[in-house]
């Protein structure tokens, strides 16, 4: 038999329904707030992936330090200015060991951990491999090495890859231009490295020699890791050039320049190491560095440089870096610092961490930006064009040095669009 529900029970049922409705609304409100918070985090992670062990470790350590300094600068001003408020930045550092499989695996792990951007690499082939991954799955990626010219070709460079250092072709062109136009040399012996680094550099130097009326009177190439240059240097001596330009870098450059001094080659011709860093210079006896010319991406002491604005910004950066690390910034530390500061500028300008929006923001206003070494702009191949792409330096001997880091005299600079391969030659 059906019995009517008592009045009290009916009221109780209505109250239960009301509580269910209120609970649902509260849950939706909390859930909605949680979603908003996730969309505007108070902190983000960015990846710093470098070969902190192995052949390139000394250079990689300076790159890491430059990246971490950029993060410090942003965090000390309260974080990134994003639509949801200030966002702090955490740097996630990992060792790629300059190995393709290790680097790719650790890059993937960083992505799985939710990083919003990645920078790094000292070894160009790994940068190229990561660029290929970024092309398929976009990520703001800032290689901080000198990538092969091929990597900048249209269709090969990912839309969200931006390189704050140029290709070896530009390094070779700048060295050739400085040797011929500034130093007045006409007969060049060029020693390449037997890979894209050396071949691109050779091609750039050859182009500059042709443009400015010099000739390549001798050429040779050796593999990465060569320790004995005796045979090569005998060929150099026999060719009787007025300038010997070498593509060797890092430990190879130290070994070569020591032997140049030991054999007295430096007394017979001008010695020009195409691309140098303070790490290399510190590895040489002062007498082996004395009188050696080179191109330097950034040299910290620009006190007597004619461009006073650049001298001022360089000093500010040097003071900032020195306060943290107790030594002046080297070239590759500066490359990394510029890269991460541009990554952060891209986030703020885009008001987003979304790769396509970050890329578009960096390319806005003709890609113009200011760096610690003066004005620059991103061009169509996402390579940075600098007013002062590199500084021509001359090594100091022991008597000239005022302190342990007083390694070079700055003789001038080269830069602008003219030192880069044309966009047309890259397929744009």
C-alpha positions as CSV (number, residue, x, y, z in Angstrom):
1,X,0.0,0.0,0.0
2,X,1.4,3.4,-1.0
3,X,1.8,5.9,1.9
4,X,2.3,9.7,1.5
5,X,5.7,11.1,2.6
6,X,5.5,12.9,5.9
7,X,5.8,16.8,5.7
8,X,9.1,16.7,7.6
9,X,10.6,14.2,5.2
10,X,9.6,16.3,2.2
11,X,11.4,19.4,3.7
12,X,14.4,17.3,4.4
13,X,14.5,16.1,0.8
14,X,14.3,19.6,-0.5
15,X,17.2,20.7,1.8
16,X,19.3,17.8,0.5
17,X,18.7,18.9,-3.1
18,X,19.6,22.5,-2.1
19,X,22.9,21.3,-0.6
20,X,23.7,19.2,-3.6
21,X,23.1,22.3,-5.8
22,X,25.2,24.6,-3.6
23,X,28.0,22.0,-3.5
24,X,28.0,21.7,-7.3
25,X,28.2,25.5,-7.7
26,X,31.1,25.7,-5.1
27,X,32.9,22.8,-6.9
28,X,32.5,24.6,-10.3
29,X,33.7,27.8,-8.8
30,X,36.8,26.2,-7.3
31,X,37.4,24.2,-10.5
32,X,37.1,27.3,-12.6
33,X,39.5,29.2,-10.4
34,X,42.0,26.4,-10.5
35,X,41.9,26.5,-14.3
36,X,42.6,30.2,-14.3
37,X,45.6,29.7,-12.0
38,X,47.0,27.0,-14.3
39,X,46.7,29.3,-17.3
40,X,48.7,32.0,-15.5
41,X,51.4,30.3,-13.4
42,X,53.4,32.1,-10.8
43,X,56.5,30.3,-12.0
44,X,57.7,28.7,-15.2
45,X,60.7,26.5,-16.1
46,X,63.1,27.0,-19.0
47,X,65.7,24.4,-20.1
48,X,69.4,24.9,-20.2
49,X,70.9,22.0,-22.0
50,X,74.7,22.0,-22.5
51,X,77.7,19.6,-22.7
52,X,78.9,20.2,-19.1
53,X,81.3,17.2,-19.3
54,X,83.7,16.3,-22.1
55,X,85.5,18.3,-24.8
56,X,83.4,21.4,-24.7
57,X,82.9,21.6,-20.9
58,X,84.9,24.7,-20.3
59,X,82.9,26.7,-22.9
60,X,79.6,25.1,-21.8
61,X,80.1,26.3,-18.2
62,X,80.4,29.9,-19.4
63,X,77.2,29.4,-21.5
64,X,75.3,28.0,-18.5
65,X,76.5,31.0,-16.4
66,X,75.2,33.5,-19.0
67,X,71.8,31.8,-19.1
68,X,71.5,31.7,-15.3
69,X,72.5,35.4,-15.1
70,X,69.6,36.3,-17.5
71,X,67.2,34.4,-15.2
72,X,68.6,36.3,-12.2
73,X,68.0,39.6,-13.9
74,X,64.4,38.8,-14.7
75,X,63.6,37.4,-11.2
76,X,65.3,40.3,-9.4
77,X,62.9,42.7,-11.2
78,X,60.0,40.6,-9.9
79,X,59.6,38.2,-12.8
80,X,58.2,38.3,-16.3
81,X,55.4,40.8,-16.9
82,X,52.6,38.5,-18.1
83,X,48.8,39.2,-18.4
84,X,48.0,37.2,-15.3
85,X,50.7,38.9,-13.2
86,X,54.4,38.5,-12.5
87,X,55.9,35.1,-13.4
88,X,59.2,33.9,-11.9
89,X,61.6,31.8,-13.9
90,X,63.4,28.6,-12.9
91,X,66.3,27.3,-15.0
92,X,66.5,23.5,-15.4
93,X,70.1,22.6,-16.2
94,X,71.1,19.3,-17.8
95,X,74.2,17.8,-19.4
96,X,73.8,16.8,-23.1
97,X,77.4,15.4,-23.1
98,X,77.8,16.6,-26.8
99,X,76.1,13.3,-27.8
100,X,73.2,13.1,-30.1
101,X,71.3,10.3,-28.3
102,X,71.9,11.8,-24.8
103,X,71.0,15.3,-25.9
104,X,67.8,14.3,-27.6
105,X,66.7,12.2,-24.7
106,X,67.3,15.0,-22.2
107,X,65.6,17.5,-24.4
108,X,62.5,15.2,-24.5
109,X,62.6,14.9,-20.7
110,X,62.6,18.7,-20.3
111,X,59.6,19.0,-22.6
112,X,57.8,16.3,-20.5
113,X,58.5,18.4,-17.4
114,X,56.7,21.4,-19.0
115,X,59.5,23.8,-19.8
116,X,58.3,26.9,-21.8
117,X,61.5,27.4,-23.7
118,X,64.9,25.7,-24.2
119,X,68.4,27.1,-25.0
120,X,71.8,25.5,-25.2
121,X,74.2,23.4,-27.2
122,X,77.9,24.0,-27.8
123,X,78.1,21.2,-30.4
124,X,76.4,22.3,-33.6
125,X,75.1,18.9,-34.8
126,X,73.1,18.4,-31.7
127,X,71.6,21.9,-32.1
128,X,70.6,20.9,-35.6
129,X,68.9,17.7,-34.4
130,X,66.9,19.6,-31.7
131,X,65.9,22.2,-34.3
132,X,64.4,19.3,-36.3
133,X,62.4,18.2,-33.3
134,X,61.2,21.7,-32.7
135,X,60.1,22.0,-36.3
136,X,57.7,19.1,-35.6
137,X,56.6,20.0,-32.1
138,X,57.1,23.8,-31.7
139,X,59.0,25.1,-28.7
140,X,60.8,28.5,-28.3
141,X,64.4,27.2,-28.9
142,X,67.5,29.3,-28.7
143,X,70.7,27.5,-29.7
144,X,73.8,29.3,-28.2
145,X,76.4,27.8,-30.5
146,X,77.7,28.7,-34.0
147,X,75.4,26.5,-36.1
148,X,76.3,25.3,-39.6
149,X,75.2,27.5,-42.5
150,X,73.0,24.7,-43.8
151,X,70.9,24.9,-40.6
152,X,69.7,28.4,-41.6
153,X,68.4,27.4,-45.0
154,X,64.7,27.9,-45.7
155,X,62.7,24.9,-44.8
156,X,65.3,23.6,-42.4
157,X,65.2,26.1,-39.6
158,X,62.2,25.7,-37.3
159,X,59.8,28.7,-37.1
160,X,60.4,28.9,-33.3
161,X,64.2,28.6,-33.5
162,X,66.3,31.8,-33.0
163,X,70.1,31.8,-33.1
164,X,72.0,34.6,-31.3
165,X,75.2,33.5,-33.0
166,X,75.8,33.4,-36.7
167,X,77.1,30.6,-38.9
168,X,80.8,29.7,-39.4
169,X,80.5,31.3,-42.9
170,X,80.1,34.7,-41.2
171,X,83.0,34.0,-38.8
172,X,85.3,33.2,-41.9
173,X,84.0,36.2,-43.8
174,X,84.7,38.6,-40.9
175,X,88.2,37.2,-40.4
176,X,89.0,37.5,-44.1
177,X,87.5,41.0,-44.2
178,X,89.5,42.1,-41.2
179,X,92.8,40.5,-42.4
180,X,92.5,42.1,-45.8
181,X,90.7,45.4,-45.4
182,X,91.9,46.4,-41.9
183,X,95.3,44.7,-41.7
184,X,96.2,45.1,-45.4
185,X,97.1,41.5,-46.0
186,X,97.0,40.1,-49.6
187,X,98.3,36.5,-49.4
188,X,96.3,34.1,-47.2
189,X,97.0,30.5,-46.1
190,X,93.8,29.1,-44.6
191,X,93.7,26.1,-42.3
192,X,90.2,24.6,-42.0
193,X,88.7,21.9,-39.8
194,X,87.4,18.9,-41.7
195,X,83.7,19.4,-41.0
196,X,81.0,22.0,-41.6
197,X,82.6,24.4,-39.1
198,X,85.8,24.5,-41.1
199,X,84.4,24.3,-44.6
200,X,81.8,27.1,-44.0
201,X,84.5,29.2,-42.5
202,X,86.8,28.6,-45.5
203,X,84.0,29.6,-47.8
204,X,83.4,32.8,-45.9
205,X,87.0,33.7,-45.9
206,X,87.4,32.9,-49.6
207,X,84.4,35.2,-50.4
208,X,85.9,38.0,-48.4
209,X,89.4,37.6,-50.0
210,X,87.8,37.7,-53.5
211,X,85.7,40.8,-52.6
212,X,88.7,42.7,-51.2
213,X,91.4,41.7,-53.7
214,X,93.4,39.1,-51.8
215,X,94.2,35.5,-52.8
216,X,94.3,32.2,-51.0
217,X,97.9,31.0,-51.6
218,X,97.6,27.8,-49.5
219,X,95.0,25.6,-48.0
220,X,94.8,22.5,-45.7
221,X,92.3,20.9,-43.3
222,X,92.6,18.7,-40.3
223,X,90.1,16.8,-38.2
224,X,88.7,17.9,-34.8
225,X,91.0,16.9,-32.0
226,X,94.3,17.1,-34.0
227,X,97.2,17.5,-31.6
228,X,100.3,17.7,-33.9
229,X,100.3,20.5,-36.5
230,X,104.0,20.2,-37.4
231,X,103.4,19.0,-41.0
232,X,100.7,21.6,-41.7
233,X,102.9,24.4,-40.3
234,X,105.8,23.3,-42.6
235,X,103.3,23.8,-45.6
236,X,102.3,27.2,-44.2
237,X,105.9,28.3,-44.0
238,X,106.7,27.1,-47.5
239,X,103.7,29.0,-49.0
240,X,105.0,32.3,-47.6
241,X,101.7,34.0,-47.0
242,X,101.5,37.3,-45.2
243,X,98.7,36.0,-43.0
244,X,97.9,32.6,-41.6
245,X,94.2,32.2,-40.8
246,X,93.1,29.2,-38.9
247,X,89.6,27.8,-38.1
248,X,90.7,25.8,-35.0
249,X,88.7,26.4,-31.8
250,X,88.9,25.5,-28.1
251,X,91.6,22.9,-27.3
252,X,92.6,22.6,-31.0
253,X,93.3,26.3,-31.1
254,X,95.5,26.2,-28.0
255,X,97.5,23.3,-29.4
256,X,98.0,25.1,-32.8
257,X,98.9,28.5,-31.5
258,X,101.5,26.9,-29.0
259,X,103.1,25.2,-31.9
260,X,103.0,28.3,-34.1
261,X,105.0,30.0,-31.4
262,X,107.4,27.1,-30.8
263,X,108.3,26.9,-34.5
264,X,108.6,30.7,-34.8
265,X,105.9,31.0,-37.5
266,X,104.6,34.1,-35.8
267,X,107.8,35.9,-36.6
268,X,107.4,35.2,-40.3
269,X,103.8,36.2,-40.9
270,X,100.6,37.6,-39.2
271,X,98.8,34.9,-37.2
272,X,95.0,35.1,-37.2
273,X,92.8,32.7,-35.3
274,X,89.4,33.2,-36.8
275,X,87.2,32.9,-33.7
276,X,88.5,33.1,-30.1
277,X,87.4,33.2,-26.5
278,X,89.0,34.1,-23.2
279,X,89.0,30.4,-22.3
280,X,91.3,29.8,-25.3
281,X,93.5,32.8,-24.5
282,X,93.9,31.7,-20.9
283,X,95.1,28.4,-22.1
284,X,98.1,29.9,-23.9
285,X,101.4,31.2,-22.5
286,X,101.4,35.0,-22.9
287,X,104.2,34.9,-25.4
288,X,102.1,32.5,-27.7
289,X,99.1,34.9,-27.6
290,X,101.1,38.1,-28.1
291,X,100.4,39.6,-31.5
292,X,97.8,37.0,-32.5
293,X,94.7,38.6,-34.2
294,X,91.2,37.1,-33.9
295,X,87.5,37.8,-34.1
296,X,85.8,37.9,-30.7
297,X,82.0,37.7,-30.4
298,X,82.2,39.9,-27.3
299,X,85.2,41.3,-25.3
300,X,84.4,42.7,-21.9
301,X,86.8,45.7,-22.0
302,X,85.5,48.2,-24.5
303,X,86.6,51.3,-22.5
304,X,88.4,52.8,-25.5
305,X,85.9,51.7,-28.1
306,X,84.6,54.6,-30.2
307,X,80.9,53.6,-29.8
308,X,80.4,54.9,-26.3
309,X,76.8,53.6,-26.0
310,X,78.1,50.0,-26.6
311,X,81.0,50.6,-24.3
312,X,78.5,51.7,-21.6
313,X,76.2,48.7,-22.0
314,X,79.2,46.3,-22.2
315,X,80.5,47.6,-18.9
316,X,77.1,47.3,-17.2
317,X,76.9,43.7,-18.3
318,X,80.5,43.0,-17.3
319,X,79.9,44.5,-13.8
320,X,76.8,42.4,-13.4
321,X,78.4,39.2,-14.5
322,X,81.6,39.8,-12.5
323,X,79.6,40.5,-9.3
324,X,78.1,37.0,-9.6
325,X,81.0,34.9,-11.0
326,X,84.1,36.9,-9.9
327,X,85.4,37.0,-13.5
328,X,84.5,38.9,-16.7
329,X,82.1,37.4,-19.2
330,X,83.5,35.4,-22.1
331,X,82.1,35.3,-25.6
332,X,79.9,32.3,-25.2
333,X,78.5,33.4,-21.9
334,X,77.4,36.5,-23.7
335,X,75.8,34.5,-26.6
336,X,73.8,32.6,-24.0
337,X,72.8,35.7,-22.0
338,X,71.6,37.5,-25.2
339,X,69.6,34.3,-26.1
340,X,67.8,34.0,-22.9
341,X,67.1,37.7,-22.6
342,X,65.5,37.5,-26.0
343,X,63.5,34.4,-25.0
344,X,62.1,36.4,-22.1
345,X,61.4,39.5,-24.2
346,X,59.5,37.2,-26.6
347,X,57.3,35.9,-23.8
348,X,56.5,39.4,-22.5
349,X,56.0,40.9,-26.0
350,X,53.7,38.0,-27.0
351,X,51.9,38.0,-23.6
352,X,52.0,34.3,-24.0
353,X,54.3,31.2,-23.9
354,X,52.8,29.8,-27.1
355,X,55.6,29.2,-29.6
356,X,54.0,30.8,-32.6
357,X,53.0,33.9,-30.7
358,X,56.5,34.2,-29.2
359,X,58.1,33.9,-32.7
360,X,55.7,36.5,-34.2
361,X,56.5,38.9,-31.3
362,X,60.3,38.6,-31.8
363,X,59.9,39.3,-35.5
364,X,57.7,42.4,-35.0
365,X,59.1,45.8,-35.7
366,X,61.6,44.4,-38.2
367,X,62.9,42.1,-35.5
368,X,64.8,45.0,-33.8
369,X,66.2,44.5,-30.3
370,X,69.0,45.9,-28.1
371,X,71.8,43.6,-26.9
372,X,74.7,44.1,-24.4
373,X,76.9,44.7,-27.5
374,X,74.6,47.2,-29.3
375,X,71.7,47.2,-31.6
376,X,70.6,44.1,-33.5
377,X,67.7,42.6,-35.4
378,X,66.3,39.2,-36.3
379,X,66.2,38.6,-40.0
380,X,64.2,36.2,-42.1
381,X,66.4,33.2,-41.3
382,X,66.0,33.9,-37.5
383,X,69.7,34.8,-37.3
384,X,70.7,37.9,-35.3
385,X,72.3,40.7,-37.3
386,X,74.5,42.9,-35.1
387,X,75.9,46.4,-35.7
388,X,79.0,44.9,-34.0
389,X,78.9,41.2,-35.0
390,X,82.4,40.6,-33.7
391,X,85.4,42.6,-32.4
392,X,88.8,42.5,-34.0
393,X,91.2,41.8,-31.1
394,X,95.0,41.5,-30.8
395,X,96.6,39.3,-28.1
396,X,98.7,40.9,-25.3
397,X,102.0,39.7,-24.1
398,X,102.9,39.5,-20.4
399,X,104.3,43.1,-20.2
400,X,101.2,44.7,-21.5
401,X,98.8,43.0,-19.1
402,X,97.4,44.8,-16.1
403,X,95.6,41.7,-14.6
404,X,95.0,38.1,-15.4
405,X,92.0,38.9,-17.6
406,X,93.7,41.7,-19.6
407,X,94.1,39.4,-22.6
408,X,93.4,41.5,-25.7
409,X,93.5,45.0,-27.2
410,X,90.3,45.8,-29.2
411,X,91.3,47.0,-32.7
412,X,87.8,47.6,-34.1
413,X,84.7,45.7,-35.1
414,X,82.7,44.4,-38.1
415,X,79.1,43.8,-38.5
416,X,75.8,44.5,-40.3
417,X,74.0,42.6,-43.0
418,X,77.1,42.5,-45.2
419,X,78.9,39.9,-43.1
420,X,76.0,37.5,-43.3
421,X,75.3,35.1,-46.2
422,X,72.5,36.6,-48.3
423,X,69.0,35.4,-47.6
424,X,68.7,34.6,-51.3
425,X,71.6,32.2,-51.0
426,X,69.7,30.4,-48.2
427,X,66.5,30.0,-50.2
428,X,64.5,33.0,-48.9
